[in-house]
Amino acid sequence: MLVTIDHSSPVSLAEQIAGSVRRALAEGTLRRGERLPAARALARTLDVNMHTVLRGYQILREEQLIELRPGRGAVVSATTFNRAPLVEACQQFVHLARKAGLPEPDILHMVKAQIKAAT
């Protein structure tokens, strides 16, 4: 599983870590029962504080996506996310935007604006 962060992003590093795990679940590259990287190792890889990784894992635990097991680490407890409704909604949005004559940069700008508004 690839965890990525952007140090210049306004989104907290812990939330970015949680977002990477959510994305992997949505893409199906991470499945129930799989272990996440150890917090200390992931912190070294990402060049962040271990407590930042643990905060990201805590977010996922509160969302009931992972279990934190003492001595065994973080394990995915959620089933694979069904992304079909999201793909369908995205396809409908793009279809409507194209029908309205919007170019790709404008469509992407609209999506980014909605992401920012939801944060």
DRENFIKE-611971 format. One record per residue (C-alpha): residue number from 1; x, y, z. Coordinates in Angstrom, 1 decimal, decimal comma, always signed. Layout:
nr = NUM X = X Y = Y Z = Z
...
END
This chain:
nr = 1 X = +0,0 Y = +0,0 Z = +0,0
nr = 2 X = +1,3 Y = +3,4 Z = -1,0
nr = 3 X = +0,8 Y = +6,2 Z = +1,5
nr = 4 X = +1,5 Y = +9,7 Z = +0,1
nr = 5 X = +1,5 Y = +13,1 Z = +1,7
nr = 6 X = +2,0 Y = +16,6 Z = +0,6
nr = 7 X = +3,8 Y = +18,7 Z = +3,2
nr = 8 X = +2,5 Y = +21,9 Z = +1,5
nr = 9 X = -1,1 Y = +20,9 Z = +1,6
nr = 10 X = -3,5 Y = +22,6 Z = +4,0
nr = 11 X = -4,9 Y = +19,2 Z = +4,9
nr = 12 X = -3,3 Y = +17,8 Z = +8,1
nr = 13 X = -0,7 Y = +15,1 Z = +7,6
nr = 14 X = -2,7 Y = +12,7 Z = +9,8
nr = 15 X = -5,7 Y = +13,3 Z = +7,6
nr = 16 X = -3,6 Y = +12,7 Z = +4,4
nr = 17 X = -2,4 Y = +9,4 Z = +5,9
nr = 18 X = -6,0 Y = +8,4 Z = +6,6
nr = 19 X = -7,0 Y = +9,5 Z = +3,1
nr = 20 X = -4,4 Y = +7,3 Z = +1,5
nr = 21 X = -5,7 Y = +4,3 Z = +3,4
nr = 22 X = -9,3 Y = +5,2 Z = +2,4
nr = 23 X = -8,2 Y = +5,5 Z = -1,2
nr = 24 X = -6,5 Y = +2,1 Z = -1,1
nr = 25 X = -9,7 Y = +0,6 Z = +0,3
nr = 26 X = -11,8 Y = +2,3 Z = -2,4
nr = 27 X = -9,4 Y = +1,1 Z = -5,2
nr = 28 X = -9,4 Y = -2,4 Z = -3,8
nr = 29 X = -5,7 Y = -2,5 Z = -3,3
nr = 30 X = -6,2 Y = -2,9 Z = +0,5
nr = 31 X = -8,5 Y = -5,6 Z = +1,9
nr = 32 X = -10,0 Y = -6,7 Z = +5,1
nr = 33 X = -7,4 Y = -8,5 Z = +7,3
nr = 34 X = -4,4 Y = -6,8 Z = +5,8
nr = 35 X = -1,9 Y = -5,0 Z = +8,1
nr = 36 X = -1,0 Y = -1,4 Z = +7,7
nr = 37 X = +2,7 Y = -0,5 Z = +8,0
nr = 38 X = +4,0 Y = -0,1 Z = +11,5
nr = 39 X = +3,6 Y = +3,5 Z = +12,7
nr = 40 X = +7,3 Y = +3,9 Z = +13,4
nr = 41 X = +8,3 Y = +2,5 Z = +9,9
nr = 42 X = +5,8 Y = +4,6 Z = +8,1
nr = 43 X = +6,8 Y = +7,7 Z = +10,0
nr = 44 X = +10,4 Y = +7,1 Z = +8,9
nr = 45 X = +9,4 Y = +6,6 Z = +5,3
nr = 46 X = +7,2 Y = +9,7 Z = +5,2
nr = 47 X = +9,6 Y = +11,8 Z = +7,2
nr = 48 X = +7,0 Y = +12,6 Z = +9,8
nr = 49 X = +6,6 Y = +12,2 Z = +13,5
nr = 50 X = +5,3 Y = +8,7 Z = +14,6
nr = 51 X = +2,5 Y = +10,4 Z = +16,5
nr = 52 X = +1,3 Y = +11,9 Z = +13,3
nr = 53 X = +0,9 Y = +8,4 Z = +11,8
nr = 54 X = -0,8 Y = +7,2 Z = +15,0
nr = 55 X = -3,3 Y = +10,1 Z = +14,7
nr = 56 X = -4,0 Y = +9,1 Z = +11,1
nr = 57 X = -4,6 Y = +5,5 Z = +12,3
nr = 58 X = -6,8 Y = +6,8 Z = +15,1
nr = 59 X = -9,0 Y = +8,6 Z = +12,6
nr = 60 X = -9,4 Y = +5,4 Z = +10,7
nr = 61 X = -10,2 Y = +3,5 Z = +13,9
nr = 62 X = -12,9 Y = +6,0 Z = +14,8
nr = 63 X = -14,3 Y = +5,5 Z = +11,3
nr = 64 X = -14,3 Y = +1,7 Z = +12,0
nr = 65 X = -12,0 Y = +1,1 Z = +9,0
nr = 66 X = -9,2 Y = -0,4 Z = +11,0
nr = 67 X = -8,5 Y = -2,1 Z = +14,4
nr = 68 X = -5,5 Y = -1,1 Z = +16,5
nr = 69 X = -4,2 Y = -4,3 Z = +18,1
nr = 70 X = -1,6 Y = -3,9 Z = +20,8
nr = 71 X = +1,5 Y = -5,7 Z = +19,7
nr = 72 X = +0,1 Y = -6,6 Z = +16,3
nr = 73 X = -0,4 Y = -3,1 Z = +14,8
nr = 74 X = -3,2 Y = -1,7 Z = +12,6
nr = 75 X = -5,4 Y = -4,2 Z = +10,7
nr = 76 X = -8,0 Y = -3,4 Z = +8,2
nr = 77 X = -11,4 Y = -4,3 Z = +9,6
nr = 78 X = -13,7 Y = -2,8 Z = +6,9
nr = 79 X = -14,8 Y = -4,7 Z = +3,9
nr = 80 X = -13,8 Y = -3,4 Z = +0,5
nr = 81 X = -15,5 Y = -0,2 Z = -0,3
nr = 82 X = -18,1 Y = -0,4 Z = -3,1
nr = 83 X = -17,1 Y = +2,5 Z = -5,3
nr = 84 X = -19,6 Y = +1,7 Z = -8,1
nr = 85 X = -22,1 Y = +4,4 Z = -7,0
nr = 86 X = -19,3 Y = +7,0 Z = -6,9
nr = 87 X = -18,1 Y = +6,1 Z = -10,4
nr = 88 X = -21,6 Y = +6,3 Z = -11,7
nr = 89 X = -22,2 Y = +9,7 Z = -10,1
nr = 90 X = -18,9 Y = +10,9 Z = -11,5
nr = 91 X = -19,8 Y = +9,7 Z = -15,0
nr = 92 X = -23,1 Y = +11,5 Z = -14,8
nr = 93 X = -21,5 Y = +14,7 Z = -13,6
nr = 94 X = -18,9 Y = +14,6 Z = -16,4
nr = 95 X = -21,6 Y = +13,9 Z = -18,9
nr = 96 X = -23,7 Y = +16,9 Z = -17,7
nr = 97 X = -20,7 Y = +19,1 Z = -17,7
nr = 98 X = -19,7 Y = +18,2 Z = -21,2
nr = 99 X = -23,3 Y = +18,6 Z = -22,4
nr = 100 X = -23,2 Y = +22,1 Z = -20,9
nr = 101 X = -20,0 Y = +22,7 Z = -23,0
nr = 102 X = -17,6 Y = +23,0 Z = -20,1
nr = 103 X = -13,9 Y = +22,3 Z = -21,0
nr = 104 X = -11,9 Y = +19,8 Z = -18,8
nr = 105 X = -10,1 Y = +22,5 Z = -16,8
nr = 106 X = -13,4 Y = +24,0 Z = -15,8
nr = 107 X = -14,8 Y = +20,6 Z = -14,8
nr = 108 X = -11,7 Y = +19,9 Z = -12,7
nr = 109 X = -11,9 Y = +23,4 Z = -11,1
nr = 110 X = -15,5 Y = +22,7 Z = -10,1
nr = 111 X = -14,6 Y = +19,4 Z = -8,5
nr = 112 X = -11,6 Y = +20,9 Z = -6,6
nr = 113 X = -13,9 Y = +23,7 Z = -5,4
nr = 114 X = -16,3 Y = +21,2 Z = -4,0
nr = 115 X = -13,5 Y = +19,3 Z = -2,3
nr = 116 X = -12,3 Y = +22,5 Z = -0,6
nr = 117 X = -15,9 Y = +23,4 Z = +0,4
nr = 118 X = -16,3 Y = +20,0 Z = +2,0
nr = 119 X = -13,2 Y = +20,2 Z = +4,1
END
